[in-house]
């Protein structure tokens, strides 16, 4: 059986919206059950550019799924996300 995890990398600009979004995720029943089963706070799944935690995630599981959460919703924001994830070791 493969193991995977989902993480949410944030740009520095996107970090400002982290706390409210984490709380919102925790209210969805399926997400809440998953966080409870894993014993983690939703905020613990957020990766920031300077956290240095993506390589550790990659060593711990077979697959890491990154969900883009950007400050804006245009192509340039998503391209910056891809570049940031690459620099983070993704």
C-alpha positions in Angstrom: 0.0 0.0 0.0 1.4 3.4 -0.9 1.3 6.3 1.5 0.6 9.8 0.5 0.0 13.1 2.1 -1.4 16.4 1.1 0.4 19.7 1.8 -0.4 23.3 1.1 2.6 25.4 0.1 2.0 29.1 0.5 3.8 32.0 -1.0 4.8 34.7 1.5 1.9 36.8 0.3 -0.5 33.9 0.6 0.6 33.1 4.2 -1.5 36.0 5.4 -4.7 34.0 4.6 -3.5 30.8 6.1 -5.2 30.8 9.5 -8.8 31.4 8.2 -8.4 28.9 5.4 -7.0 26.2 7.8 -10.0 26.8 10.1 -12.3 26.5 7.1 -10.8 23.1 6.1 -11.2 21.9 9.6 -15.0 22.4 9.3 -15.4 20.1 6.4 -16.4 16.7 7.8 -14.1 14.6 5.6 -11.1 16.9 6.3 -11.9 17.1 10.0 -12.1 13.3 10.2 -8.8 13.0 8.4 -7.0 15.6 10.6 -8.4 13.9 13.7 -7.3 10.4 12.5 -3.8 11.7 11.8 -3.8 13.7 15.0 -2.7 16.9 13.3 -3.9 20.5 13.2 -4.7 21.7 9.7 -2.1 24.5 10.1 0.6 21.7 10.5 0.0 20.8 6.8 1.0 24.2 5.5 4.4 24.5 4.0 6.0 28.0 3.6 9.0 28.7 1.4 11.3 29.0 4.4 10.0 26.0 6.4 12.4 23.5 4.8 9.9 20.7 5.5 9.0 19.5 2.0 12.0 17.2 1.7 11.1 15.5 5.0 7.5 15.0 3.8 8.9 13.4 0.6 11.1 11.0 2.6 8.2 10.0 4.9 5.7 9.0 2.2 5.5 7.6 -1.3 3.8 10.6 -2.7 3.2 14.3 -1.7 0.3 16.1 -3.3 0.8 19.9 -3.3 -2.3 22.0 -3.5 -1.7 25.5 -4.9 -3.0 28.3 -2.7 -1.9 31.6 -4.3 -2.5 35.2 -3.5 -4.2 35.7 -6.8 -5.9 33.6 -9.4 -4.1 34.4 -12.6 -1.5 32.3 -14.5 1.4 34.3 -13.2 0.4 33.4 -9.6 0.4 29.7 -10.5 3.7 29.9 -12.3 5.2 31.5 -9.2 3.8 28.6 -7.2 5.4 26.0 -9.5 8.7 27.8 -9.3 8.5 28.1 -5.5 7.6 24.4 -5.1 10.6 23.5 -7.3 12.9 25.6 -5.0 11.4 23.9 -2.0 12.4 20.5 -3.2 9.2 19.5 -4.8 
